[in-house]
């Protein structure tokens, strides 16, 4: 609606995934490289967790694209709310198997033949499950059984579980202790800091054909960082609504008042930083049970390089990963952004 008013070629903050607007931070690149390494090195079980809206599915799509350019074949499941039988059937169909038998024993035998044949051809087979925090304990046990396909020297199926932080709680259940013990790679994503939020907005604005600088004032960018808590999905929603309000008021400048109005229309809680800052004077406080100040720019533990690092990772990422020494990777316990942990299986 406002694209012509701001001389844009498309909506810059759409919630629909746009391959041209994917802005992966350094921690996203580390997570993708960690998952790719774990799959290609046949680590077995891998887990990626993050809050909702931090780009887990976006990272998965990028991972799937990388795997498609390698010797890996992946079965990706985006809707895991299935029965155990339906889940197994979908896994097989995604791997291209036809005439799936009803018998579970026959299904496992068919999968075993597929995995052994693929292994002989030098292929790596991977099962990737998004929204894995929604898997029931019964389904997680089914996943564990799928991980039992192996030879004397390596795993035949690599399994990636991606979900919100509740997935960690599920894996701590006593009945899932055997699955937890088998997890070789654990990764997580954090919210963006203030600088990361501003870089994200500039990147999306530029990809939509917007002229530099973006129409958001410095105070407006601070407000977006505070109200969104650094969550990309919320950044998109706030910016989209703020631009719509600016369009309705026929102004090309998005100030802090417009951002505040957009956040209040969305019923977003006023963050603690906004309540104490003169830049947000007049903001009406809303109830929030877990107000936390946004990490400051000087907080080294939360810093993330505001650069489009994904460009340097593709297409040479897989080749570089394959050249790495496995023993060196096992000693590398933390990445430069502090999110990657590779453990022995």
SULRA-V185353 format. One record per residue. N is the residue number from 0. SS is DSSP state (~ for helix, > for strand, _ for the rest). PSI is psi in whole degrees, 0 to 359 (none if undefined). D_FIRST is the distance of its C-alpha to the first C-alpha in Angstrom with 2 decimals. Layout:
N,SS,PSI,D_FIRST / N,SS,PSI,D_FIRST
//
This chain:
0,_,320,0.00 / 1,_,1,3.80 / 2,_,314,5.74 / 3,_,323,7.43 / 4,_,321,8.23 / 5,_,10,9.95 / 6,_,48,11.30 / 7,_,156,10.48 / 8,_,341,11.43 / 9,_,170,9.62 / 10,_,123,8.45 / 11,_,340,11.71 / 12,_,38,12.43 / 13,_,146,11.94 / 14,_,348,14.99 / 15,_,127,15.73 / 16,_,127,18.54 / 17,_,114,17.84 / 18,~,331,21.23 / 19,~,345,20.01 / 20,~,15,18.73 / 21,_,117,21.87 / 22,_,100,23.45 / 23,_,125,26.86 / 24,_,178,28.97 / 25,~,322,32.73 / 26,~,327,33.37 / 27,~,316,31.15 / 28,~,320,33.13 / 29,~,319,36.33 / 30,~,316,35.47 / 31,~,316,34.66 / 32,~,323,37.82 / 33,~,317,39.84 / 34,~,317,38.83 / 35,~,316,39.42 / 36,~,314,42.77 / 37,~,322,43.78 / 38,~,310,43.03 / 39,~,334,44.75 / 40,_,7,47.69 / 41,_,51,48.04 / 42,_,341,47.89 / 43,_,266,47.41 / 44,>,133,45.13 / 45,>,145,42.12 / 46,>,133,39.80 / 47,>,124,36.46 / 48,>,154,35.22 / 49,_,163,32.41 / 50,_,161,30.39 / 51,_,138,27.36 / 52,_,5,24.26 / 53,_,1,26.30 / 54,_,27,25.64 / 55,~,312,28.65 / 56,~,323,27.04 / 57,~,316,25.46 / 58,~,322,28.99 / 59,~,319,30.42 / 60,~,319,28.30 / 61,~,320,29.45 / 62,~,316,32.97 / 63,~,322,32.91 / 64,~,319,31.96 / 65,~,315,34.85 / 66,~,326,37.24 / 67,~,340,36.42 / 68,_,4,37.65 / 69,_,200,40.87 / 70,_,26,43.73 / 71,>,147,41.99 / 72,>,122,40.90 / 73,>,141,38.60 / 74,>,110,37.94 / 75,>,126,34.65 / 76,>,116,34.09 / 77,_,346,30.72 / 78,_,85,31.69 / 79,_,7,35.19 / 80,_,73,35.64 / 81,_,167,38.34 / 82,_,166,42.04 / 83,~,320,44.40 / 84,~,317,45.27 / 85,~,322,41.67 / 86,~,311,40.82 / 87,~,321,43.76 / 88,~,317,42.96 / 89,~,321,39.37 / 90,~,314,40.80 / 91,~,318,43.17 / 92,~,321,40.68 / 93,~,333,38.36 / 94,_,2,41.43 / 95,_,10,41.89 / 96,_,140,44.88 / 97,_,166,45.53 / 98,_,53,47.87 / 99,_,124,47.48 / 100,_,160,50.64 / 101,_,322,50.75 / 102,_,132,53.36 / 103,~,322,52.14 / 104,~,318,55.18 / 105,~,325,54.42 / 106,~,315,50.78 / 107,~,324,51.94 / 108,~,321,54.51 / 109,~,318,51.92 / 110,~,319,49.72 / 111,~,316,52.82 / 112,~,319,53.65 / 113,~,314,50.11 / 114,~,320,50.14 / 115,~,320,53.65 / 116,~,317,52.86 / 117,~,320,49.73 / 118,~,320,51.72 / 119,~,331,54.40 / 120,_,0,51.82 / 121,_,13,50.56 / 122,_,149,47.23 / 123,>,125,45.76 / 124,>,134,44.35 / 125,>,140,41.74 / 126,>,121,40.22 / 127,>,122,36.94 / 128,>,114,35.81 / 129,_,159,32.46 / 130,_,38,32.19 / 131,~,343,35.97 / 132,~,346,36.27 / 133,~,358,35.79 / 134,_,137,38.89 / 135,_,159,41.89 / 136,~,326,45.21 / 137,~,317,46.43 / 138,~,323,43.70 / 139,~,325,44.22 / 140,~,324,47.88 / 141,~,320,46.98 / 142,~,319,45.10 / 143,~,319,48.25 / 144,~,324,50.36 / 145,~,331,48.18 / 146,_,356,48.88 / 147,_,353,52.58 / 148,_,115,52.41 / 149,>,162,54.27 / 150,_,188,57.20 / 151,_,343,59.94 / 152,_,345,57.96 / 153,_,161,54.21 / 154,>,139,51.43 / 155,_,341,50.30 / 156,>,124,46.92 / 157,>,133,44.65 / 158,>,125,42.52 / 159,>,121,39.38 / 160,>,122,38.17 / 161,>,127,34.77 / 162,>,180,33.70 / 163,_,173,33.06 / 164,_,339,35.93 / 165,~,339,37.54 / 166,~,324,38.71 / 167,~,322,41.28 / 168,~,320,42.63 / 169,~,319,43.03 / 170,~,344,44.90 / 171,_,356,47.24 / 172,_,140,48.45 / 173,~,322,52.17 / 174,~,350,51.81 / 175,~,19,49.44 / 176,~,325,51.71 / 177,~,323,52.65 / 178,~,315,49.02 / 179,~,319,48.41 / 180,~,339,51.54 / 181,_,355,50.29 / 182,>,119,47.03 / 183,>,332,47.55 / 184,>,127,44.21 / 185,>,132,42.04 / 186,>,160,38.81 / 187,>,158,36.16 / 188,_,144,32.87 / 189,_,161,32.25 / 190,_,158,29.23 / 191,_,150,28.16 / 192,_,182,29.80 / 193,~,313,28.16 / 194,~,322,28.48 / 195,~,322,27.17 / 196,~,315,24.01 / 197,~,319,23.43 / 198,~,322,24.18 / 199,~,315,21.84 / 200,~,315,18.88 / 201,~,320,20.03 / 202,~,310,20.46 / 203,~,320,17.04 / 204,~,316,15.46 / 205,~,321,17.89 / 206,~,338,17.37 / 207,_,8,13.68 / 208,_,8,15.09 / 209,_,145,14.85 / 210,_,155,17.89 / 211,_,133,20.61 / 212,_,167,20.77 / 213,_,157,17.62 / 214,_,6,16.51 / 215,>,128,18.16 / 216,_,166,21.55 / 217,~,318,24.63 / 218,~,325,24.92 / 219,~,319,21.31 / 220,~,321,22.09 / 221,~,318,25.30 / 222,~,318,23.62 / 223,~,318,21.24 / 224,~,319,24.39 / 225,~,313,26.31 / 226,~,327,23.94 / 227,~,345,23.04 / 228,_,25,26.74 / 229,_,17,25.85 / 230,_,116,24.31 / 231,~,319,21.60 / 232,~,319,19.81 / 233,~,325,19.68 / 234,~,315,18.62 / 235,~,314,15.48 / 236,~,315,14.77 / 237,~,311,15.66 / 238,~,318,13.77 / 239,~,315,10.42 / 240,~,325,11.15 / 241,~,319,12.61 / 242,~,324,9.75 / 243,~,320,7.72 / 244,~,317,11.07 / 245,~,319,11.59 / 246,~,317,8.60 / 247,~,334,10.06 / 248,_,8,13.37 / 249,_,46,12.60 / 250,_,141,14.34 / 251,_,5,14.13 / 252,_,122,16.64 / 253,>,106,16.16 / 254,_,182,19.59 / 255,~,330,21.52 / 256,~,318,20.96 / 257,~,318,17.19 / 258,~,317,17.97 / 259,~,317,20.70 / 260,~,320,18.64 / 261,~,318,16.12 / 262,~,322,19.26 / 263,~,326,20.98 / 264,~,331,18.22 / 265,_,0,18.54 / 266,_,36,22.31 / 267,_,137,23.13 / 268,_,140,26.70 / 269,_,122,27.44 / 270,_,161,29.28 / 271,~,321,32.76 / 272,~,325,31.85 / 273,~,325,29.37 / 274,~,329,32.03 / 275,~,358,34.59 / 276,_,135,32.62 / 277,~,334,32.54 / 278,~,339,29.06 / 279,~,26,27.80 / 280,_,134,29.87 / 281,_,355,28.87 / 282,_,132,27.25 / 283,_,122,28.39 / 284,_,141,30.15 / 285,_,158,29.32 / 286,_,134,31.83 / 287,_,133,31.98 / 288,_,346,35.04 / 289,_,55,34.86 / 290,_,128,33.55 / 291,_,137,34.33 / 292,_,142,33.88 / 293,_,138,31.75 / 294,_,136,34.15 / 295,_,163,34.71 / 296,_,336,34.40 / 297,_,359,38.18 / 298,_,99,38.49 / 299,~,329,39.75 / 300,~,341,39.63 / 301,~,8,35.86 / 302,_,142,35.13 / 303,_,129,33.20 / 304,_,121,33.04 / 305,_,71,29.49 / 306,_,159,29.67 / 307,_,73,28.26 / 308,_,340,31.54 / 309,~,329,30.38 / 310,~,323,30.83 / 311,~,342,34.52 / 312,~,338,35.10 / 313,_,132,34.05 / 314,_,12,35.86 / 315,_,2,39.11 / 316,~,309,38.69 / 317,~,320,40.75 / 318,~,319,43.51 / 319,~,322,43.84 / 320,~,319,43.90 / 321,~,339,46.63 / 322,~,349,48.69 / 323,_,150,48.72 / 324,_,125,51.89 / 325,~,321,51.57 / 326,~,325,54.17 / 327,~,321,52.20 / 328,~,324,49.02 / 329,~,332,50.93 / 330,~,344,52.08 / 331,_,99,48.55 / 332,_,341,47.67 / 333,_,143,44.65 / 334,_,177,41.99 / 335,_,341,40.98 / 336,_,3,38.14 / 337,_,29,40.47 / 338,_,350,38.85 / 339,>,131,41.01 / 340,>,116,44.27 / 341,>,120,46.33 / 342,_,159,49.32 / 343,_,143,52.23 / 344,_,none,51.98
//
